[in-house]
Amino acid sequence: MEATISGTWSMGRRIGITSATLAAVAVVASAGTSPALATQDCFDREKKPYTSVVDSHLHFRPFGGQAISFDELTGYLRKSGVRHASMYGIGQTLPVNSDCTYYLDCPGTPVVPSMKNDFVNAGNYMEAKPKDPGLTLSMTFMDLNHPETVPPGISLYDKEFPGMFRWAGEVNLVKQALFPNRHEPATSENIRNWAPFMKVLRDRGMPITIHADIGSDREPTKYLHLMEETLRRYPRNEIVWAHMGLSKELSAMDPDQHIRIVQRLLDKYPRLTLDLSWRVLEDQYFSKPGVRQKYAAFFDRYPTRAIPGTDFVAAGNKDYQVYEEELEVTSRINKALGDEAFRGIALGANYFRLLGMKETAPQVCRAG
């Protein structure tokens, strides 16, 4: 190390660099980091893609049937420029004897929580040990209607895959799309009984992504009280609200009303983070005239409180073009964001901070 710095000093004298610059190089060298990384260019939004470099909501396993292979899916991420992803399974799976790959195609068929997808994900991860993209394993088995089963499940994961799972969810508090498949919303009593496993997650600093529909077009806020009760009981947990509570069943809520609801909860609960995954947000809300600007202005006011994602489900009948489209569609909101929110969301700063990662997002170049 001394020889390296000494050589840098000699070169510095020859080319006349300042002592301040030399000191910065020395600090970088002593930290074991390449000086080139310390002086790398800022992110130029005019020249570089607006698509998110993080996919915080990616289902590596389908509800049923064959999955896209692990190697193929991670290849999709590299090809599309995604460098970090949360590796969700599908906690709610179709029966093994079902011919369905998607629950909506099979009304009446029960879709119930299971550990099998998480175990497959963990096995694939252990075998591949990927460095690029960086992946975060998530526990998706949790049955919020039967919380007594969750702590033993976490203990099993700890035994089989110690220290590997760093996220929880997507888990369903209330998901109306699953009602035909015998899903029922968790009750207030259920939520109260989450306390043991929520303490485990809190002690580990582990985020949990919760799918909690706000309501339907007929009753826009019918289920909002369930998410509010969750936040009230567990304000110190890192809770990620999947899709900001929106869904296909709630396609026409007044955007101003929705923003007011979400803003009130963000103000009241500092550990709440919004999940911007699923193209439904773009298709049903952001793409409407005048609406994108409202949400972009909202995210600019809360630039540290949202993370991006595709909600892509890796069923074997999909290919790279499908993933590429999902990433592009869910990233369109990024174009309307100010630089701080763009860095936090599209460039991953909020995701890195939520996970306590050492990774840093580049600064956005100043215009002009």
Secondary structure, 3 states (H helix, E strand, C coil): CHHHHHHHHHHHHHHCCCHHHHHHHHHHHHCCCCHHHHCCCCECCCCCCCCCCEEEEEECCCCCCCECCHHHHHHHHHHHCCCEEEEECCCEECCCCCCCCCHHHCCCCCCEECCHHHHHHHHHHHHHCCCCCEEEEEECCCCCCCHHHHHHHHHHHHHHCCCCEEEEEEEEEECHHHHHHCCCCCCHHHHHCCHHHHHHHHHHCCCEEEEECCCCCCCCCCCHHHHHHHHHHCCCCCEEEHHHHCECCECCCCHHHHHHHHHHHHHHCCCEEEECCCCHHHHHHHCCCCHHHHHHHHHHHCCCCEECCCCEECECCCCHHHHHHHHHHHHHHHHHCCHHHHHHHCCCHHHHHHHCCCCCCCCECCCC
